[in-house]
């Protein structure tokens, strides 16, 4: 027999219970958040519209989706936003060097994919945010329908 005193357990029963309870609560919280996220997401079916608006911020991806929707007959018109210019682009324009904007690139992509020029409308100027972009879309195209 050894004269060593008995070691106390690493975790006392109360601490172990508290640790297990905390772990269980955290797991339930993560599960609840995941289920809440799924409940909040709603996917609406596509409907036919008067126009397909392509907001700025993407040089190609949004144009490809617009072309697909156009080809499937969801709308007869594609409206493009030119998006804003970077300060360097403005400087190059002042030197007579034109840098194509998002809308110009999207237009070229759409034309090469077979969308007729008459079906493409380019907004006249860039705006600073999505809300301004939507307002400019409505004013420029005079499409005040709720089917856009």
N, C-alpha and C positions, 0 to 999 in steps of 0.2 A: 504494500500500500504506500501511496505517495502522500507526503505531507503538504502537498500543494493545495491551496484553497480552490474550491470549485469556481470555475469561471461563470460570470453571469451570461445568460443567453444574449446573442447579438441584438436581437429584437425582442423586446418584451411583448407578451401577448397583446397588450393595449396598442402598442405602436404598430404591430403587425396588422391588427384589425383596421387601424386608421389608414395605413398604407394601402391595404386591399380596398377599403371603401373609397379612397381617393381615386385609385385606378379605375374602379368600376364607374364612378361618377364621370371621370374624364372620357371613358369609352362611350358612355351614354350620351354625353354632350356632343361628341364627334358624330355619332350616329344621328342624333336629332338635327344637327346642322345639315348633314348630307340629305336627309329626308326633306327638310324644309326647303332646301335649294331646288330639289326636284319638283316640289309642289308649286313653287313660285314660277317656274319656267313654263311658258305657254307657247306652243308653236302653232301659228295660224296658217291655214292653207293659202296658197297664192290665189289672187283674184286678178281678173283682167283690169287694166287701168288705161288712162289716157296717155300716160307717158312713164318712162322708166328714168328716174333721176339717178345720175352717177355723181355722187359727191366727190370732191377733191380728196387727195390724200393717198391715192393709189394710181400708179401709172398704167398698170395692165390688168390686175386681178378683177377690179370692179367693171372694167370694160368688157372682159370676157364673160362675166356673169350677165351683164346687160345684153350682150349679143345673144347669149343662150335664151334669155327671156324673150327678146325680140323675135328670135327664130321660132320660138314655141308659140308666138302669137299673143303674148300677154299685153303688149301695147304697140301702137304704130309709130311711136316716137321715142328717141333716146335723147335726154337732155344732159349735157356735160357741163361741169363746173371747171373753170381753168385752175382753181386752187391758187394759193398765194405764191409769191416769189421770194426766194431767199435773197438777203442783201447782196450777195455776190452776183446773183442773176441780174438784179437791178443795175449794178455797176457795169456788167457786160453789155446790157441793153443800151446804156448811155454811150458805150463805145461802138455801138452799131453791130454788136454780136448778139444774135437772137438765140435764146435757149428755149426750146419747146417746153411748154408747161404741161401739167398732167392732162388737161383737157385736150390739148393738141395731139399729144401722144395717143390718148384713148381714141380720138377721132380717127387717126391714121390706122390704128389697130382695127377699129370697127369697119372702116372702108375696105381694108384688105380681107376682112372676114365676110364681105359681101353685103353689109348693111348699106342701103342706098344713101347718097348724100342728103337727099330730101328728108330722110327719116332722122337725121342727126341735127340737133340744135345746140349751139355753143353759147353759154351765158357770156355776156359782154365783159364782165369784170370779176376779179377775185374778191373774196370776202375773208373775214378773220375767223369765223367759227361756223359751226353747223347750223345754228339757228339763223344767222344772217344768210347762209347759203340757201336754206329752204325758202326764206322770204324772197331772195333774189330770183330763185327758180320760178316761183309763182308769178312775180311781177314780169319777168322777162318773157315767159312763155304764155302768159295770160291763160294758163290752165288752172282755173280756180275750182276744179272739180275735186271731190273727195276721193276720186279713183286714181290717185297717183301714188 
